[in-house]
Amino acid sequence: MGVAPHSLRAVSKEGLALVTNLRPGRPVHLHLAEQIPEVEEILAGYGLRPTEWLLDNAAVDRNWTLIHATQMTDDETIRLAKTGAVAGLCPITESSLGDGIFNGTVWQEAGGRWGYGSDSNIRISLVEELRTLEYSLRLRDRGRAVLATRNRTTGRVLYDAGLDGGATAAGRETGAIRAGLWADLVGVSLQNEVMVGRKDDTLLDSFVFAGNDGLIKDVWSAGRHQVRNGKHLDRDRIVSDYLACITRLQDKM
């Protein structure tokens, strides 16, 4: 278990210090510098921008995951990256809310770590999160394969970063296929027009930029086979409960 004090707007200085000391060495999740009004509010109240204030007043380290972190200057981006903290990106949500574009190129150059998740949950899709991040940077910088490196393709960069950052954000010994780690695995179908004939890193490039979540056929969580043939074992029950809940809510509105 970790702690999630939401944001600098949601807790006092004293409250933040109290909460972050409740679970030493465990994950800390905090929304940071998501929107311009938030930056203006913290600047007016604390005299510093959110990222500046946090870095000056909290022991930010590799256990921290800063959600969104959209509104950061280059200096703030570099300082935060050097702490080893994870940038918890939600590109679909950030696009939907018009938050802005994460400073991904500077973050990458500074050795920053990142992971991915869904905040608003209007759309749950791993591949869409990954390609939305890359495409937003391409549109901003008018470039192609912006996050690719000399030795790694864009898909490889995006996916590997998510494995590392996601494991840290979850406080879970996972993110690789290796003895001693949790068996958190995803099985992707290769018998389709997107993946057929692909090899090495082009597998990830095709999955991220041409694929969809329907390609995922199997998922194991800690070795438990939870998704088979593209369907969660409890999907029918979950959907039925959800529909019933929505109906009850609508009847009360």
C-alpha positions as CSV (number, residue, x, y, z in Angstrom):
1,M,0.0,0.0,0.0
2,G,1.1,3.5,-0.7
3,V,-0.5,7.0,-0.3
4,A,-2.1,9.4,-2.8
5,P,-2.7,12.9,-1.4
6,H,-4.1,13.9,-4.8
7,S,-2.5,17.4,-5.4
8,L,-1.0,20.5,-3.8
9,R,-4.4,22.0,-4.0
10,A,-6.0,19.2,-2.1
11,V,-3.8,19.1,1.0
12,S,-2.1,21.6,3.3
13,K,1.7,21.7,3.6
14,E,1.4,20.0,7.0
15,G,-1.0,17.4,5.6
16,L,1.3,16.6,2.7
17,A,4.2,16.0,5.1
18,L,2.0,13.9,7.4
19,V,0.7,11.7,4.6
20,T,4.0,11.1,2.8
21,N,5.5,9.8,6.1
22,L,2.7,7.3,6.7
23,R,4.3,4.6,4.5
24,P,8.1,5.1,4.2
25,G,9.6,3.5,1.1
26,R,6.2,2.9,-0.5
27,P,4.6,4.6,-3.5
28,V,3.4,8.2,-3.3
29,H,1.1,9.4,-6.0
30,L,0.4,13.1,-6.4
31,H,-1.2,15.1,-9.3
32,L,1.3,17.9,-10.2
33,A,1.1,20.9,-12.4
34,E,-1.7,19.5,-14.5
35,Q,-3.4,22.7,-15.6
36,I,-2.5,26.4,-15.9
37,P,-5.1,27.5,-13.2
38,E,-3.4,25.1,-10.8
39,V,0.0,26.6,-11.5
40,E,-1.4,30.1,-10.9
41,E,-3.2,29.1,-7.7
42,I,-0.1,27.5,-6.2
43,L,2.1,30.4,-7.3
44,A,-0.3,32.8,-5.6
45,G,-0.6,30.8,-2.4
46,Y,3.0,29.5,-2.0
47,G,5.1,32.0,-4.0
48,L,6.4,29.2,-6.2
49,R,5.2,27.1,-9.1
50,P,3.9,23.6,-8.1
51,T,6.9,21.6,-9.3
52,E,9.3,24.2,-7.8
53,W,7.6,24.1,-4.4
54,L,7.4,20.3,-4.3
55,L,11.1,19.9,-5.1
56,D,12.0,22.5,-2.4
57,N,9.7,21.1,0.3
58,A,9.4,17.4,-0.1
59,A,11.9,14.5,-0.3
60,V,10.9,13.5,-3.8
61,D,12.6,10.2,-4.9
62,R,12.1,7.1,-6.9
63,N,9.1,6.1,-4.9
64,W,7.1,9.1,-6.1
65,T,4.8,9.1,-9.1
66,L,3.8,12.6,-10.3
67,I,0.6,12.4,-12.3
68,H,0.3,14.5,-15.4
69,A,3.1,17.0,-14.7
70,T,2.0,18.8,-17.9
71,Q,2.7,22.4,-17.0
72,M,6.5,22.3,-16.3
73,T,9.3,24.6,-17.5
74,D,12.4,23.0,-18.9
75,D,14.3,23.6,-15.7
76,E,11.5,22.1,-13.6
77,T,11.4,19.1,-16.0
78,I,15.1,18.4,-15.6
79,R,15.1,18.9,-11.8
80,L,12.2,16.5,-11.4
81,A,13.7,13.9,-13.8
82,K,16.9,13.8,-11.8
83,T,15.0,12.7,-8.6
84,G,14.2,9.4,-10.3
85,A,10.5,10.0,-9.8
86,V,8.0,8.6,-12.3
87,A,5.9,10.9,-14.5
88,G,2.5,9.2,-14.4
89,L,1.1,10.2,-17.8
90,C,-2.5,9.9,-18.9
91,P,-2.4,11.2,-22.5
92,I,-6.0,10.4,-23.4
93,T,-7.2,12.3,-20.3
94,E,-4.8,15.2,-20.8
95,S,-6.0,15.5,-24.4
96,S,-9.7,15.3,-23.4
97,L,-9.3,18.0,-20.7
98,G,-7.0,20.2,-22.8
99,D,-4.3,20.1,-20.2
100,G,-1.4,20.4,-22.6
101,I,1.5,18.3,-23.8
102,F,4.0,16.7,-21.5
103,N,7.5,18.0,-21.9
104,G,8.6,14.5,-23.1
105,T,11.7,15.3,-25.1
106,V,13.4,17.3,-22.3
107,W,12.3,14.7,-19.8
108,Q,13.8,11.9,-21.9
109,E,17.1,13.8,-22.4
110,A,17.3,14.2,-18.6
111,G,16.9,10.5,-18.0
112,G,13.4,10.8,-16.7
113,R,11.2,7.8,-16.0
114,W,7.5,7.5,-16.9
115,G,4.5,5.3,-16.7
116,Y,1.0,5.3,-18.1
117,G,-2.5,5.1,-16.7
118,S,-6.0,6.4,-17.1
119,D,-7.4,9.2,-15.0
120,S,-10.8,10.2,-16.3
121,N,-11.4,6.6,-17.5
122,I,-13.4,7.8,-20.5
123,R,-11.3,5.4,-22.5
124,I,-9.2,2.5,-21.3
125,S,-6.6,1.6,-23.8
126,L,-2.9,1.0,-23.4
127,V,-1.9,1.5,-27.0
128,E,-3.9,4.7,-27.4
129,E,-2.2,6.1,-24.3
130,L,1.2,5.3,-25.8
131,R,0.6,6.7,-29.3
132,T,-1.3,9.7,-28.1
133,L,1.9,10.7,-26.2
134,E,4.1,10.3,-29.2
135,Y,1.7,11.9,-31.6
136,S,1.2,14.9,-29.4
137,L,5.0,15.5,-29.3
138,R,5.1,15.1,-33.1
139,L,2.4,17.7,-33.6
140,R,4.1,20.1,-31.2
141,D,7.6,19.7,-32.5
142,R,6.7,19.0,-36.2
143,G,8.9,15.9,-36.2
144,R,8.7,12.2,-36.6
145,A,9.7,9.3,-34.3
146,V,10.3,12.0,-31.7
147,L,11.1,9.7,-28.8
148,A,13.0,7.1,-30.8
149,T,16.7,6.7,-30.1
150,R,19.6,5.6,-32.2
151,N,19.3,2.0,-30.8
152,R,15.6,1.8,-29.9
153,T,12.5,2.3,-32.0
154,T,9.6,4.6,-30.8
155,G,7.4,1.6,-29.8
156,R,10.3,0.1,-27.8
157,V,11.0,3.3,-26.0
158,L,7.4,3.9,-25.1
159,Y,6.7,0.3,-24.0
160,D,9.8,-0.2,-22.0
161,A,9.4,3.1,-20.2
162,G,5.9,2.0,-19.2
163,L,7.1,-1.3,-17.8
164,D,9.7,0.4,-15.6
165,G,7.5,3.3,-14.4
166,G,4.4,1.2,-14.0
167,A,6.2,-1.2,-11.7
168,T,7.4,1.6,-9.5
169,A,4.0,3.3,-9.5
170,A,2.3,0.1,-8.4
171,G,5.0,-0.7,-5.9
172,R,5.3,-4.1,-7.4
173,E,8.2,-6.3,-8.3
174,T,7.4,-6.7,-12.0
175,G,8.1,-5.1,-15.4
176,A,10.2,-7.8,-16.8
177,I,10.3,-11.6,-17.4
178,R,12.8,-12.6,-14.9
179,A,13.2,-15.1,-12.0
180,G,11.9,-13.6,-8.8
181,L,9.5,-11.1,-10.3
182,W,5.7,-11.3,-10.4
183,A,4.4,-13.1,-13.5
184,D,2.5,-10.2,-14.9
185,L,2.2,-11.0,-18.6
186,V,0.3,-10.0,-21.7
187,G,-0.3,-12.3,-24.7
188,V,-0.7,-10.5,-28.1
189,S,-2.1,-12.3,-31.1
190,L,0.2,-12.4,-34.1
191,Q,-2.3,-13.9,-36.6
192,N,-3.8,-10.7,-37.9
193,E,-3.1,-8.0,-40.5
194,V,-1.3,-5.8,-38.0
195,M,1.2,-8.2,-36.5
196,V,1.7,-10.9,-39.1
197,G,5.4,-11.2,-40.2
198,R,6.6,-8.6,-37.7
199,K,9.8,-9.3,-35.8
200,D,11.9,-7.8,-33.0
201,D,11.0,-4.1,-32.3
202,T,8.7,-3.8,-35.2
203,L,6.3,-6.0,-33.2
204,L,6.0,-3.3,-30.6
205,D,5.9,-0.5,-33.2
206,S,3.0,-2.3,-35.0
207,F,1.2,-3.0,-31.8
208,V,1.5,0.6,-30.5
209,F,0.9,2.5,-33.8
210,A,-1.3,0.2,-35.8
211,G,-2.9,-2.0,-33.3
212,N,-5.7,-2.0,-30.8
213,D,-6.5,-3.6,-27.5
214,G,-8.4,-6.3,-29.3
215,L,-5.0,-7.8,-30.1
216,I,-4.5,-8.7,-26.5
217,K,-5.7,-12.3,-26.1
218,D,-4.4,-13.3,-22.7
219,V,-3.4,-11.6,-19.4
220,W,-1.7,-13.1,-16.4
221,S,-1.6,-11.2,-13.1
222,A,0.8,-12.7,-10.6
223,G,0.6,-15.9,-12.6
224,R,-3.2,-16.0,-12.6
225,H,-4.7,-16.3,-16.0
226,Q,-7.3,-13.5,-15.8
227,V,-8.0,-12.9,-19.5
228,R,-8.5,-15.7,-22.0
229,N,-9.2,-15.4,-25.7
230,G,-9.6,-11.6,-25.2
231,K,-12.2,-11.9,-22.4
232,H,-11.8,-11.3,-18.7
233,L,-13.0,-14.3,-16.7
234,D,-15.4,-12.1,-14.8
235,R,-16.5,-9.8,-17.6
236,D,-20.1,-10.9,-17.9
237,R,-20.7,-10.4,-14.2
238,I,-18.8,-7.1,-14.1
239,V,-20.8,-5.7,-17.1
240,S,-24.1,-7.0,-15.6
241,D,-23.3,-5.3,-12.3
242,Y,-22.3,-2.1,-14.1
243,L,-25.5,-1.9,-16.1
244,A,-27.6,-2.5,-13.1
245,C,-25.7,0.2,-11.1
246,I,-26.1,2.8,-13.9
247,T,-29.8,2.0,-14.2
248,R,-30.3,2.6,-10.5
249,L,-28.4,5.8,-10.6
250,Q,-30.5,7.1,-13.6
251,D,-33.7,6.2,-11.8
252,K,-32.7,8.5,-8.9
253,M,-31.7,11.5,-11.1
